[in-house]
Amino acid sequence: MTLSGKCVIAGIGATAFGKHPGRSSVSLNVEAIRAALADAGVEKGQVDALFVKPPTSDFQMLYTVKVASALGIRTRMGGAWDQGGAANATLISIACMAIEAGQIDVAVVSFADTPRTGNAAVYARPRGDDSLYGWFGTLPGYAMIMQRHMGVHGTPREALGEIAVAARRHGAANPKAQVRNPLSMEDYMAADPLVAPLTRDDCTLISDGGGAVVVMSARRAAELGVPAPVPILGWGYGQTYEEVTYRADLTTTMATVSGATALGMAGLTPERVECVQLYDCFTIAALMTLEDYGFCKKGQAADFVKDGALQLDGALPFNTSGGLLSETGMPGMQLIHEGVRQMRGTSVNQVRGARNVVISNQGGVMQTHSTLVLGQ
């Protein structure tokens, strides 16, 4: 039995992205959820499940209970899911399976955090025994992976620049993006490294904000007269438990499993995908996801992305709202929102005629991966 297309994203909502001094992550969740419910035309009393990605910068026990209490709802099912940046896509699939099993009817998935004006210490924390030798923060692990990909496959920095330039071009046209100045390849290549070979333009933004989606069955959406439901065609997961220093291969991730599972569920091949919203916490993550999803062979991404192939008028439009590199550094939910907008035909950078979109979410240092496929 396939679940493809049986559930829909009925509503999306978000706060502004950037700085929210003095706001709690709970209050930002509530704001985003209210916006998503209004978009779906659903009352909060109809929600019987709440799934929340806990805030990265302020992890708390029973966090979903706090959000539900602040929102003023009682749910039959709920909980927080710790999978890093892969959690939002995974929670949507969990909601779908619970709906199909008859356990719930209307679910909300949300995430909010305040690392920009709150506590960003988690991003700079020491990394195990390696901290004795200066391994602090997130950048060194991705820098090692990027260095390895460049060494093994001869990947030029210009290939990573294509990722950054496309994201920033699309963010420049998005009035809600946190960073709206475009980036030229010349400026990208001239930037000094932060942790070689990563430069500032290779790295995610740090952002306060919140985002939410409403999930229900396609049948229920029709009964409620939801104005613009978007079918969920497929999902998949992949996960490794190895830290970067213990991996046998730094140039392949479990996106190979996650992507193949989701595309298979949706009945699609990479050749039939019409746009992508890929987790771009660092440019190398998006580049490797293109390879691992099968859009090109391993080590051939440099040829695949050249000459603006990822831009709106290219062969595979990518991160059309700006992604983590330009719209907001919030982990993953903004990519899902933009996928929904593309399928509704309401994106500020609309891909003409797009009938499907593939979305990736990723957590840790390429340790967890989730994929969603949406359709019209």
C-alpha positions in Angstrom: 0.0 0.0 0.0 1.4 3.4 -1.0 0.8 6.6 1.0 1.9 8.8 -1.9 -0.4 11.7 -2.3 -2.8 10.7 0.5 -1.7 13.6 2.7 -1.2 17.2 2.0 0.5 20.3 3.4 -2.6 22.4 4.0 -1.0 25.6 5.3 2.4 27.2 6.0 3.3 30.1 8.2 6.5 31.9 9.4 7.8 34.8 11.4 10.1 37.3 10.0 13.7 36.1 9.8 16.7 37.8 11.3 16.7 39.3 14.8 14.0 38.9 17.5 15.6 40.3 20.6 13.8 39.4 23.8 11.5 36.8 22.1 11.4 33.2 23.3 11.4 30.3 20.9 8.0 29.3 22.3 6.5 32.6 21.3 8.0 32.4 17.8 6.5 28.9 17.4 3.1 30.2 18.4 3.3 33.0 15.9 4.3 30.7 13.1 1.7 28.1 14.0 -1.1 30.8 14.0 0.0 31.9 10.6 0.0 28.4 9.2 -3.5 27.7 10.6 -4.8 30.9 9.1 -3.3 29.9 5.7 -5.0 26.5 5.9 -8.3 28.0 7.2 -8.2 25.7 10.2 -9.1 26.6 13.8 -6.6 25.7 16.5 -9.2 23.5 18.2 -9.2 21.2 15.2 -5.5 20.3 15.7 -5.0 17.0 17.4 -1.3 16.5 17.0 1.7 18.8 17.5 5.2 17.8 16.5 8.1 20.2 17.1 11.8 20.3 16.3 13.3 21.5 19.6 15.4 24.7 19.5 19.1 23.9 18.7 20.4 26.7 20.9 18.1 26.0 23.9 17.2 22.3 24.1 14.5 21.7 26.7 12.6 18.7 28.0 8.9 18.4 27.2 9.2 21.3 24.8 6.2 20.4 22.8 4.0 20.6 25.9 5.2 24.1 26.5 4.3 25.1 22.9 0.9 23.5 23.1 0.2 25.2 26.4 1.2 28.6 25.0 -0.9 28.0 21.9 -3.9 26.9 24.1 -4.5 23.5 22.5 -4.9 19.9 23.8 -3.6 17.2 21.4 -4.0 13.5 21.3 -0.4 13.0 20.0 2.7 15.0 20.0 6.4 15.2 20.7 9.8 16.7 19.8 12.2 15.0 17.4 15.9 15.3 17.7 17.5 14.8 14.3 19.1 18.1 13.8 18.3 19.9 10.6 16.6 16.7 9.2 13.8 16.8 11.8 11.2 19.0 10.1 10.9 16.8 7.0 10.9 13.6 9.1 8.1 15.0 11.4 5.9 15.7 8.4 6.3 12.1 7.3 5.5 10.9 10.8 2.4 13.0 10.8 1.3 11.4 7.5 1.8 7.9 8.8 -0.2 8.7 12.0 -3.0 10.3 9.9 -3.2 7.2 7.6 -3.3 4.9 10.6 -6.3 6.8 11.9 -4.6 8.0 15.1 -4.9 11.7 14.3 -6.7 14.0 11.9 -4.9 17.4 11.7 -1.3 17.8 12.6 1.0 20.8 13.0 4.8 20.6 12.6 6.8 23.6 13.8 10.2 24.9 14.7 11.6 28.1 16.2 14.9 29.2 17.6 16.8 32.4 18.7 20.5 31.7 18.1 21.2 35.2 16.7 20.0 37.3 19.6 20.0 34.5 22.2 22.6 31.8 22.9 24.7 30.7 19.9 27.2 28.8 22.1 26.0 25.4 20.7 27.4 26.2 17.3 30.9 26.9 18.8 31.0 23.9 21.2 34.1 21.7 21.4 33.9 18.5 19.4 34.9 15.5 21.6 38.5 14.6 22.1 39.4 16.5 18.9 38.8 19.8 20.7 42.2 19.3 22.4 43.6 20.0 19.0 41.5 23.0 18.1 38.3 21.4 16.7 35.6 23.8 17.9 32.3 24.6 16.2 30.6 23.3 13.1 32.9 24.7 10.3 35.9 22.4 10.7 34.0 19.2 9.9 32.4 20.6 6.8 35.8 22.1 5.8 37.4 18.7 6.0 34.6 17.2 3.9 34.9 20.0 1.3 38.7 19.6 1.2 38.4 15.9 0.7 35.9 16.3 -2.2 38.1 18.8 -3.8 41.1 16.5 -3.4 39.5 13.2 -4.5 37.4 14.5 -7.4 39.2 17.6 -8.4 36.2 19.8 -7.6 37.1 23.4 -8.2 36.0 26.2 -5.9 34.0 27.6 -8.8 31.6 24.7 -8.4 30.9 25.7 -4.8 30.6 29.2 -6.0 27.8 28.2 -8.4 25.8 27.1 -5.3 26.4 30.3 -3.4 25.8 32.6 -6.4 22.5 30.9 -7.2 21.2 31.1 -3.6 22.1 34.7 -3.3 20.6 35.6 -6.6 17.3 34.0 -5.6 17.4 35.6 -2.1 18.0 39.0 -3.7 14.5 38.8 -5.3 12.8 37.6 -2.1 11.6 40.5 0.0 11.5 38.3 3.1 15.1 37.1 2.8 17.6 38.0 5.5 20.4 38.7 3.0 19.3 40.4 -0.3 22.5 41.5 -1.9 23.5 39.3 -4.9 27.0 37.7 -5.1 29.2 37.5 -8.1 31.6 34.7 -8.9 34.4 37.1 -8.8 33.6 38.2 -5.2 33.1 34.6 -4.2 36.5 33.6 -5.5 38.2 36.6 -3.9 36.9 36.0 -0.3 39.3 35.0 2.4 38.8 31.6 4.1 37.3 31.3 7.6 38.3 27.6 7.9 40.0 26.7 4.7 38.5 26.2 2.1 35.2 27.6 3.6 34.7 31.3 3.2 31.8 33.3 4.7 29.8 32.9 1.5 30.0 29.1 1.8 28.3 29.2 5.2 24.7 29.3 6.5 23.3 32.4 8.1 22.5 32.6 11.8 18.9 33.5 12.3 16.1 34.0 14.8 12.6 33.0 13.6 10.0 30.3 13.4 8.1 28.3 10.8 5.2 25.8 10.8 3.1 23.6 8.5 -0.3 22.1 8.8 -0.7 18.5 7.6 -3.9 16.5 7.0 -5.3 13.9 4.6 -6.3 14.9 1.1 -9.8 13.8 1.9 -10.0 16.0 5.0 -8.6 19.0 3.1 -11.4 18.6 0.6 -14.0 18.4 3.4 -12.7 21.5 5.0 -12.3 23.4 1.8 -8.6 24.1 2.3 -7.8 26.6 -0.4 -4.4 25.4 -1.6 -3.4 21.9 -0.4 -0.1 20.5 -1.7 0.2 16.7 -2.0 3.1 14.9 -0.3 4.2 12.4 -2.9 7.2 10.8 -1.1 9.6 10.8 1.8 12.7 8.9 2.9 15.4 8.8 5.5 19.1 8.0 5.7 21.4 8.1 8.7 25.0 7.4 9.8 26.2 7.4 13.4 29.9 8.0 12.6 31.6 11.3 13.4 33.6 12.8 10.5 36.9 11.5 11.8 35.7 7.9 11.6 34.0 7.8 8.3 35.6 5.6 5.6 34.3 7.9 2.8 33.8 11.7 3.3 32.4 12.3 -0.1 29.2 10.2 0.1 26.3 10.6 2.5 23.1 8.8 3.4 21.3 11.1 1.1 21.8 8.3 -1.4 19.3 6.2 0.6 17.0 9.0 1.6 16.7 10.4 -1.9 16.2 7.1 -3.6 13.5 6.1 -1.1 11.5 9.3 -1.5 11.8 9.4 -5.3 10.8 5.8 -5.5 7.7 6.4 -3.4 6.8 9.3 -5.6 7.3 7.3 -8.8 10.0 9.8 -10.0 13.5 9.6 -11.4 16.0 12.4 -11.0 15.6 13.2 -14.7 11.9 14.1 -14.1 12.5 16.4 -11.1 11.7 20.0 -12.0 13.1 22.0 -9.1 14.9 21.4 -5.8 15.2 23.0 -2.4 18.4 21.5 -1.0 19.8 21.9 2.5 22.6 24.4 2.0 24.1 24.9 5.5 27.3 24.9 3.6 27.8 24.9 -0.2 29.5 21.5 -0.1 26.4 19.9 1.5 24.2 21.0 -1.4 26.8 20.0 -4.0 27.1 16.5 -2.5 23.3 16.1 -2.2 23.0 16.8 -6.0 25.4 13.8 -6.5 23.8 11.6 -3.9 20.3 12.2 -5.2 21.5 11.0 -8.6 21.2 14.3 -10.6 24.8 13.6 -11.6 27.5 11.0 -10.9 29.8 11.2 -8.0 32.6 13.7 -8.7 30.8 15.2 -11.7 28.8 18.0 -9.9 31.2 20.6 -11.1 30.2 20.0 -14.7 26.5 19.7 -13.7 26.3 23.1 -11.9 28.4 25.2 -14.3 27.0 28.1 -16.4 24.1 28.9 -14.0 22.4 25.5 -14.2 21.0 26.0 -10.7 19.6 29.5 -11.3 15.9 30.1 -12.0 16.4 30.0 -15.8 18.8 27.0 -15.6 18.3 23.2 -16.0 17.5 22.5 -12.3 16.4 25.6 -10.4 17.7 25.4 -6.8 16.7 27.1 -3.5 14.5 29.6 -5.2 13.8 31.6 -2.0 17.5 31.8 -1.1 17.9 28.8 1.2 20.1 28.8 4.3 22.7 30.9 2.5 20.4 33.9 1.8 16.8 33.6 3.1 17.4 32.4 6.7 19.7 30.0 8.6 16.7 28.3 10.2 17.3 24.5 9.7 15.1 23.2 6.9 11.6 24.5 7.4 12.1 27.4 5.0 13.0 24.9 2.2 9.7 23.1 2.8 7.8 26.4 2.7 9.4 27.3 -0.6 8.5 23.9 -2.0 4.9 24.5 -1.1 5.0 27.9 -2.7 6.4 26.4 -5.9 3.6 23.9 -6.1 1.0 26.6 -5.5 2.6 28.8 -8.1 3.1 31.6 -5.6 6.9 31.8 -5.3 8.6 35.2 -6.0 11.0 33.1 -8.1 8.4 30.8 -9.7 9.7 27.9 -11.8 7.4 28.0 -14.9 5.4 24.8 -15.2 7.0 23.0 -12.3 4.8 20.0 -11.3 7.1 18.5 -8.6 9.8 19.6 -6.1 12.4 17.6 -4.1 13.3 19.0 -0.7 16.3 17.9 1.4 16.8 18.3 5.2 20.1 17.4 6.8 21.4 17.3 10.4 24.7 17.2 12.2 27.8 17.1 10.0 26.0 15.2 7.3 24.9 12.5 9.7 21.1 12.6 9.3 19.1 13.1 6.1 15.4 13.4 5.2 13.8 13.9 1.8 10.3 15.1 0.8 8.8 15.1 -2.6 5.8 17.4 -3.2 3.5 17.7 -6.2 0.7 19.9 -7.5 
